[in-house]
């Protein structure tokens, strides 16, 4: 065991494995993945986990809560209403931490009210801070709806001051119109900067809007993308023709490079991600058809392709989505998962019709128990 890299490790829980030497973390993750696969009767095991080239300051997004006393930081583990004040995180990119200190000082000086999550009153709720490999930054301040025109002007005035302090980083105002305690809101105004980020992964350019998901660890995302594309190319060469459907496509992280080898249809439920995806296709000269719809609404005929790429949320693939996939019977499925327990559960169902040919893990989340896994499956008939 080593000394934890953060004094708040036991209180926060975001880096719950930081006391474990990194090489040991990799062994533990691989063992946990294979135990889960074995539990769900998946015959093939994973023999390789790709380490992250960067184990500190790798996260490109941090969601900092603002509590009713004006504390800004990450939450206490198991206590959603309590915030650890002034908590820079060694997992967050350095640009994020520098912007966090600016935001924290601004919150305490701006004069706006702080949101009380029990009483559902107050303005300031979250500060979501993002960055990219080249150091571009974005601050998204999420508030409740202003109760009057006067209060709205006060919010704008305060955010204009934050924009001055944030330098060349974008500052955005978003509004959460509900009582739901989520770090998400409708973008109301861009106070400074472009209002979005631009990331370069393997010479593919991706526009990332405030509400669009992107791979958390861009340092290892490059290898993750290459692995998926190489597996897809292998399937393409064997099939002799190329049609691919990218389910849960996001803003095109896999769809756009896939388009070099396939005719690609991308399915995504997030409006923001679909808009970004269409723009990213233009930026990269890629021919990808983006569809804004739930995966469960896909037509069976659309999935009768050589390849289906699955990159679902942590909860995994729904029963309804499975029904559509089983009816379509695509030749090859490449499943990307950030939750090995959900992955093993889903593979046990897919193995009714498919044979697992390849499993590789990627440590996208150092100092945590989480990992990313890529699985290639072929229809067995």
Secondary structure by P-SEA (a helix, b strand, c coil): cccccccccccccccccccccaaaaaaaaaaaaaaaaaaaccccccccccccccccccccbbbbbbcccccccccccccccccccccccccccaaaaaaaaaaaaaaacccbbbbccccccccccbbbbbbcccbbbbbbbbbcccccaaaaaaaaaaaaaaaaaaccbbbbbbbccccccccccccccccccccbbbbbcccbbbbbcccccccccccaaaaaaaaaaaaaaaaaaaaccbbbbbccccccccccccccccbbbbbbccaaaaaaaaaaaaaaccbbbbbbccccccccccccccbbbbbcccccccaaaaaaaaaacccbbbbbbccaaaaaaaaaaacccccccbbbbbccccccccbbbbbbbbbcc
